[in-house]
Amino acid sequence: MKKKKQVFLTFSFILMLFITSLSKVNAQENETVKSKSIFWERVQFGGGLGLGFGNGYTNITVAPSAIYNFNEYVAAGIGTQYSYVNQKGFYQSNIYGGSIIALFNPIEVIQLSTEIEQLRVNTSYDPFYGGDTDNFWNTALFVGAGYRTQNVTLGIRYNVLYKENQGVYADAFIPFIRVYF
């Protein structure tokens, strides 16, 4: 129970930081004197939300991120992630961590990416399955490519560090939709 509270507090803190950052950016935009720094003009916020429900299965993911555009070709940024996964009568997982991403746009409609992701996985199994816990770090190194139009990129990424039946991901190839505002 203490671990759940700690995970919840950590996630809440990260979410509050993200929301505070967004509100500061919005407050700057509403000022009478628009004196934005060049830095904030180059920052974009985005991320992902995921919901999956099925026969006794629940997966909820929140993954905010931000990037800095160095120029029209290169951007880099950071992200956080929290996922709650539950298969009724089998297991429950809390997955949280962060990532660093680099984006390269050789032409306007193509986006290439590399991303290193470090996630902490805390899984508790139902007493019927032994009641064990499995706590570990999952590291992924993604290389990806996608089609980009305005603020949205649709593509696929490959986890170079993928090992079958180990870690969080079921496959080395993962499709994605990336959105930054």
C-alpha positions, 0 to 999 in steps of 0.5 A: 500500500505504501508503494502505491501511495509513493507512486501516486504522489510521484505521478501527481508531482510530475503532473502538477509540474507539467500543468504548472509549466503549461499555465505559465506558458499560457499566462505569458501569451495573455500578457498585454506586452508580448515579450516572449523569450526566443526559448519559449517560442521554440518549445512545444508540449505534447504527449500521449494518453492511452486507455485500454479496456477489455474482459477484466483488463484495464490499461491507463497511460498518461505520457506528457512531453516537451521538445525544444526546436533548435531549428526547422530540422532538429529538436530534442526533448524529455517526457514522463510516463505513468501506466496502470495495468490490471488483469483482473485475477492475475496481476496489477502493474504500475509503470513509471519513468521518463525518456529523452528524445531527439527528432530530425526532419530531413524534409518537411514530411519525414521525421526520424527519431531516437529515444531512450526510455527508462521505466520502473515496473512494479507488478503484483500477482494474484495470490492464486498465482503465488502472490509474488511481486516483480519489480524491475527497470526496463530500458528501451532504445527506439529508432523511428521514422514517420510521416509528419504533417503540421504538429502530428507525426504518424510512424513506427519505431523499433526497440533496439534493446528488445528481448523476447518475453522480457520487459514491458513491450510485446514486440520490438516494432511499435506504431506511434502517433506523436503530437506537439503544440 
